[in-house]
């Protein structure tokens, strides 16, 4: 049997037994869809997380976090280190009620300084940023995220309007740059920024800031600078040698390494999930094909009686399992793209489908079809034609 007739015969058998072919293809389609969707969304999510980490840290930055950290502590660190070119505190509060004209939304509130746009790398797309005067006077002004602006004001202009944050009135003076979902799953476009002094006096009544960020001049020395920051804070917090530190310090290098590690782990988990599903699919296809061999014993015996070779019989069943798996793989690619597009749209993640992922999906489909068809093909080829025709 030549190749064209072999493929034609295989297609006719697949179409003839549609339900059986469908059940054979489900596992492969799901496995390939897992690979495609995971690769597309995972790659896009990794790119977005990397971009957000770059925005949060940037080159030559040091992030300090402590439940004891106050503004004088951050200022002391900056003053004792000549290599610090800028610093800014950030007081991160839990979600609070934000209201306007009867519309209520829950939003995360942050207290910031006038230079936070540079240090924390987030400015405004409309209006103005918080000023030194706002911080000095503890002014009740606010910057709001783009999604919060849409939720409260729709298409209307928000600049100059008054919102209530936990019943405290604030004037909207700016709209923040859009960021989207952060690595923790929080929507940063629902943020509200207020002067840090205002947040301390009017929202929490505390002088603790919790977080601070330093920008140093030499990117290559950031790890050594972080060690110096730790020494200064241990002295200010009166932490004796050998006692655990009550603060955490993160550098841009640490964040970059963590992002790479997370991306690799995500890739491994996606690949493992796809492999497990495809292995199950191979077992299912092989089991069904063994049943098919038993159903077509008379056909096999007749073909052998008229001169069909063992090789052509084996090729017939191997071709059928491979074609079913390949068709399922193509369907899985389409399904995976559909799922990935829905997830990407829901969570604002860029798709990152690579030719390599598609090639691997097709090769995996073909491989599953070949592997799952070997045993049934061998069984069919070894049938005794005399016994088969009885």
MARSERO-440977 format. One line per 2 residues: for each residue x, y, z of C-alpha. Coordinates in pm, 1 decimal. Each point is the difference from the previous one (the first is absolute). Layout:
<sites>
X:Y:Z ~ ...;
</sites>
This chain:
<sites>
0.0:0.0:0.0 ~ 148.7:332.4:-103.6;
6.4:303.9:225.5 ~ -295.7:182.4:-155.0;
-228.4:-303.1:16.2 ~ 114.7:-67.3:356.2;
-89.1:351.9:112.5 ~ -329.3:-5.7:-191.5;
-97.2:-331.1:157.0 ~ 91.6:128.7:345.6;
-211.3:312.8:-44.7 ~ -298.2:-207.4:-113.0;
23.5:-219.4:309.1 ~ 31.1:302.7:226.4;
-305.9:166.0:-155.4 ~ -194.6:-325.9:3.3;
38.9:-37.3:377.9 ~ -40.7:365.1:104.1;
-86.8:-58.3:366.7 ~ 289.5:-236.6:54.8;
238.8:240.2:-172.7 ~ -133.6:282.3:216.0;
72.4:-184.0:323.4 ~ 346.7:-90.2:-126.7;
78.0:363.9:-73.3 ~ -127.3:164.9:320.8;
310.4:-68.2:208.2 ~ 241.5:121.8:-266.1;
-204.0:315.1:-60.1 ~ -7.6:80.8:370.5;
371.4:-70.3:41.3 ~ 97.0:217.7:-295.7;
-241.2:272.6:111.0 ~ 165.8:-5.6:342.9;
340.8:38.0:-160.0 ~ -108.0:282.0:-233.3;
-208.5:192.0:254.4 ~ 260.1:-42.2:272.0;
283.4:103.0:-227.8 ~ -187.0:300.7:-140.8;
-138.2:131.3:328.1 ~ 302.3:-105.6:204.6;
241.3:170.4:-235.8 ~ -212.4:313.4:-14.1;
-43.7:3.6:377.7 ~ 374.6:-42.2:48.7;
66.3:294.3:-232.2 ~ -254.5:212.0:181.9;
136.6:-93.9:342.6 ~ 352.2:79.9:-117.8;
-119.0:338.0:-125.2 ~ -174.4:68.7:330.6;
308.0:-103.2:196.1 ~ 208.6:230.3:-217.6;
-249.0:276.4:70.0 ~ -10.7:-68.7:372.1;
373.6:-41.4:45.9 ~ 187.9:131.7:-297.1;
378.6:-10.9:-17.2 ~ 190.3:87.4:315.3;
-292.8:0.6:241.8 ~ -36.2:-132.5:353.6;
-338.8:-70.8:157.6 ~ -41.7:1.3:378.8;
-296.9:-150.7:181.5 ~ -58.8:4.5:375.9;
-288.0:38.5:243.1 ~ 228.3:235.2:197.9;
127.8:216.9:-285.0 ~ -66.7:371.2:41.1;
87.4:295.9:-218.2 ~ 297.3:107.7:220.3;
147.3:-350.2:-41.7 ~ -21.8:20.3:-378.2;
138.7:352.8:2.0 ~ 291.0:-108.3:223.1;
93.6:-279.6:-238.9 ~ -0.6:239.4:-294.8;
206.7:261.6:184.6 ~ 263.9:-251.5:113.7;
50.4:-143.6:-348.7 ~ 154.1:231.7:-257.3;
-91.7:-238.6:-280.0 ~ -375.0:51.6:57.4;
-126.0:243.3:-266.4 ~ -369.6:-10.4:98.2;
-236.0:-164.6:244.3 ~ -373.9:-10.8:63.1;
-228.5:-157.2:260.8 ~ -319.9:-187.2:-74.1;
-272.7:-72.8:251.5 ~ -218.1:-281.9:-132.2;
-343.4:-26.4:160.5 ~ -265.5:-267.2:-27.9;
-292.4:51.5:-234.5 ~ -235.5:277.6:101.0;
-333.5:126.5:-120.9 ~ 24.1:265.9:-272.2;
-323.0:180.9:-87.1 ~ -122.0:251.9:-253.3;
-358.6:105.3:-68.0 ~ -145.9:-312.8:158.0;
239.3:-239.9:-174.3 ~ 218.4:-202.3:234.3;
318.7:-194.3:-82.1 ~ 262.1:-178.8:208.6;
351.9:120.7:-78.2 ~ 351.3:-40.7:139.9;
133.4:326.2:142.9 ~ 367.5:98.6:0.5;
170.4:295.7:163.7 ~ 277.3:142.1:-220.1;
245.1:289.3:-17.1 ~ 51.3:266.4:-266.3;
286.3:-187.5:-170.3 ~ -172.4:-339.8:-2.7;
-63.9:37.1:-371.9 ~ 376.3:-26.9:-55.0;
95.9:-240.6:278.5 ~ -297.7:-236.8:-34.4;
-19.1:54.0:-376.5 ~ -369.0:88.0:-29.4;
-130.9:337.7:-105.3 ~ -330.0:136.6:-133.5;
-156.2:7.9:-345.3 ~ -232.9:285.4:86.3;
9.1:279.7:256.3 ~ 297.4:42.0:230.8;
201.1:-203.8:247.8 ~ 18.1:52.3:376.5;
219.2:301.9:87.3 ~ 228.4:81.3:294.0;
-257.2:255.6:106.9 ~ -267.8:-271.3:11.9;
222.1:-210.8:224.9 ~ 100.3:292.1:225.5;
-362.0:107.0:50.9 ~ -145.1:-353.8:10.2;
-233.8:109.3:-277.6 ~ -304.3:-207.8:-78.7;
84.4:-65.9:-364.3 ~ -2.8:-335.5:-179.9;
125.4:-173.8:-312.0 ~ -222.8:-282.5:-124.6;
54.7:-294.3:-236.6 ~ -157.5:-14.5:-344.3;
-248.1:-280.0:82.8 ~ -109.2:170.1:319.8;
-51.9:319.6:-199.2 ~ -221.6:-190.5:-246.9;
-193.6:-166.4:282.0 ~ -69.3:327.7:182.7;
-18.9:257.1:-280.1 ~ -56.4:-200.3:-321.0;
80.0:237.6:-288.3 ~ -18.0:315.2:210.8;
308.0:199.7:99.6 ~ 119.4:-98.4:349.4;
255.4:279.1:49.8 ~ -123.6:246.3:259.7;
-279.7:-226.1:125.6 ~ -30.6:-100.1:365.6;
-0.5:-363.9:111.8 ~ -42.0:-147.7:347.5;
257.9:-241.6:139.4 ~ -144.6:-150.3:317.8;
-223.4:308.7:23.6 ~ 300.1:237.8:-29.7;
-31.5:234.9:-301.9 ~ 285.8:13.1:-253.1;
35.3:199.3:-319.4 ~ 104.7:-199.9:-306.8;
302.3:174.5:-154.2 ~ 141.3:-271.8:-226.9;
-60.1:-330.3:-180.8 ~ 273.4:-262.9:46.3;
184.2:-182.8:-275.9 ~ -172.9:-331.3:-80.8;
186.2:-309.8:121.8 ~ -253.3:-285.2:13.6;
14.4:-311.6:215.3 ~ 313.4:-31.1:212.7;
182.9:-327.5:87.2 ~ -217.0:-34.1:312.1;
-321.2:7.7:-205.1 ~ -102.8:350.4:111.4;
-128.7:252.0:-252.6 ~ 234.4:296.9:26.9;
-232.2:211.3:-214.8 ~ -238.3:10.9:296.7;
264.1:173.4:217.0 ~ -34.8:331.7:179.3;
309.0:203.7:91.0 ~ -11.9:277.9:260.9;
276.1:204.4:166.3 ~ 170.1:-218.5:260.2;
-49.8:259.4:273.4 ~ -372.5:6.1:-76.3;
-20.0:-378.3:15.5 ~ 181.9:-5.9:333.9;
-208.3:272.2:166.2 ~ -344.9:-44.4:-150.1;
-25.5:-369.4:-95.8 ~ 213.0:-205.5:242.5;
124.3:240.5:271.0 ~ 349.1:-154.5:4.0;
352.3:118.1:-80.7 ~ 109.5:-342.3:-131.2;
53.6:-6.9:-377.4 ~ 74.1:-371.8:-42.8;
177.1:24.8:-335.4 ~ 275.8:208.5:-152.5;
199.6:-2.5:-318.8 ~ 351.5:123.1:-73.3;
160.6:74.0:-335.9 ~ 379.5:-37.9:0.5;
249.8:134.3:-251.3 ~ 194.3:-318.3:-78.0;
-215.6:-286.1:-130.5 ~ 281.9:-252.9:32.1;
45.2:76.8:371.1 ~ -367.2:-34.4:98.2;
52.2:-320.8:201.9 ~ 283.2:155.4:200.8;
-212.7:311.2:54.4 ~ -280.0:-219.9:129.7;
234.7:-141.8:262.7 ~ 83.4:353.2:112.4;
-371.7:81.7:24.4 ~ -45.5:-306.1:221.5;
282.0:112.4:231.1 ~ -152.6:346.2:42.3;
-346.9:-139.4:71.8 ~ 130.9:-252.4:252.9;
154.1:287.3:194.1 ~ -313.4:216.6:-20.1;
-227.7:-287.4:100.9 ~ 247.5:-104.0:273.6;
25.1:-357.8:-122.3 ~ 278.4:-184.9:178.5;
237.8:-226.3:-186.0 ~ -153.1:-344.5:-47.3;
-357.9:123.4:38.8 ~ -237.8:-30.4:-299.5;
-49.2:309.4:-211.3 ~ -338.4:171.3:12.7;
28.6:128.4:-355.4 ~ 35.3:-136.0:-351.0;
220.5:137.0:-275.8 ~ -44.1:-81.7:-368.1;
216.6:113.6:-290.0 ~ -64.8:22.4:-372.3;
238.1:-292.7:-54.2 ~ -192.3:-214.5:249.5;
-329.1:82.9:-172.3 ~ 142.6:-85.7:-342.1;
124.3:-338.5:119.3 ~ -335.3:-72.3:166.2;
-184.5:83.8:-322.3 ~ 221.9:-232.5:-205.3;
-45.4:-280.9:251.3 ~ -378.1:47.0:4.6;
-11.1:-5.4:-381.1 ~ 198.6:-325.1:-11.7;
-215.8:-166.3:264.1 ~ -316.3:106.2:-183.1;
136.2:-147.0:-323.0 ~ 84.3:-327.9:171.3;
-346.4:-31.0:158.6 ~ -171.6:72.0:-331.3;
214.7:-255.3:-181.1 ~ -60.4:-264.1:267.6;
-376.6:55.6:-12.6 ~ -1.3:-33.0:-379.3;
218.4:-315.4:11.3 ~ -228.5:-167.9:255.5;
-311.5:72.6:-207.6 ~ 168.7:-119.0:-319.8;
114.9:-322.4:168.7 ~ -356.1:-69.7:110.3;
-114.4:78.8:-354.1 ~ 252.5:-249.1:-141.1;
-131.4:-272.4:231.2 ~ -360.0:76.7:-100.9;
79.2:-4.4:-372.9 ~ 197.9:-322.8:32.8;
-283.3:-167.6:193.9 ~ -263.7:103.5:-252.6;
219.3:-106.3:-293.1 ~ 42.8:-345.5:158.3;
-378.1:-29.4:7.9 ~ -8.8:113.0:-363.4;
242.6:-278.1:-93.7 ~ -235.8:-257.5:154.0;
-297.5:149.3:-183.9 ~ 181.6:-12.3:-334.4;
148.4:-351.4:23.6 ~ -197.8:-120.9:-300.3;
115.7:299.0:-208.7 ~ 362.2:-62.0:99.0;
-27.9:-369.1:-83.4 ~ -152.2:74.2:-341.4;
270.8:255.0:-84.8 ~ 272.7:-245.6:97.6;
-167.6:-273.0:-205.4 ~ 17.3:215.1:-314.0;
365.9:85.6:51.3 ~ 25.0:285.1:251.4;
329.7:-6.4:186.6 ~ 49.7:30.9:373.7;
165.7:333.5:-62.3 ~ -298.4:143.7:-189.3;
-243.4:-121.3:267.2 ~ 210.0:158.5:275.2;
33.9:319.8:-202.3 ~ -380.0:22.6:-35.4;
-65.6:2.3:374.5 ~ 303.7:213.4:76.3;
-114.3:254.9:-258.8 ~ -352.6:11.6:144.4;
118.7:65.9:355.3 ~ 248.6:263.3:-121.4;
-256.8:185.5:-213.6 ~ -253.2:2.0:284.2;
262.9:135.2:237.3 ~ 120.6:260.7:-251.4;
-354.4:127.0:-65.5 ~ -56.3:14.3:374.6;
326.5:192.6:36.1 ~ -110.1:262.7:-252.8;
-334.9:29.7:181.1 ~ 191.9:28.7:327.3;
207.5:287.5:-138.3 ~ -319.2:186.9:-93.6;
-157.0:-78.9:338.0 ~ 312.6:106.0:184.6;
10.3:330.5:-187.9 ~ -366.0:63.9:80.7;
53.2:-70.5:370.2 ~ 320.0:205.8:6.4;
-173.2:294.0:-170.0 ~ -283.3:-8.4:253.8;
241.8:-9.5:294.4 ~ 219.5:270.0:-151.7;
-301.2:225.3:-55.5 ~ -133.6:-62.5:350.7;
328.5:73.2:178.3 ~ 154.2:242.9:-250.7;
292.5:-227.9:-82.1 ~ 178.7:14.4:-337.0;
-7.1:-324.1:-200.2 ~ 338.0:-151.2:-73.2;
-57.3:-289.5:-240.8 ~ 328.7:-101.1:-158.6;
61.1:-214.0:-310.9 ~ 196.4:-235.0:224.3;
-308.7:-67.0:216.4 ~ -212.7:-76.5:-307.6;
271.1:-225.1:-143.3 ~ 32.0:-188.3:329.0;
-378.9:-41.4:15.6 ~ -12.5:-148.8:-350.4;
297.4:-227.7:65.9 ~ -151.5:-111.0:331.7;
-325.3:-88.6:-177.4 ~ 178.7:-205.1:-263.2;
214.3:-170.9:263.1 ~ -303.7:-91.9:210.3;
-170.3:-142.6:-308.6 ~ 302.9:-210.0:-94.4;
68.5:-126.6:353.3 ~ -363.6:-84.6:69.3;
-34.9:-183.4:-333.4 ~ 307.8:-221.8:25.6;
-153.2:-276.3:214.5 ~ -334.4:-18.7:-188.9;
183.9:7.8:-335.3 ~ 231.4:-280.5:107.2;
-292.1:-208.0:124.5 ~ -185.0:47.7:-327.2;
306.9:-84.6:-206.1 ~ 59.5:-323.3:193.1;
-352.4:-137.0:-41.3 ~ -21.0:-343.6:-162.9;
-210.0:46.6:-318.3 ~ -149.2:-348.6:29.0;
-123.2:60.5:354.7 ~ -111.7:351.2:-91.6;
-227.1:-123.7:-279.4 ~ -175.4:-261.0:216.5;
</sites>
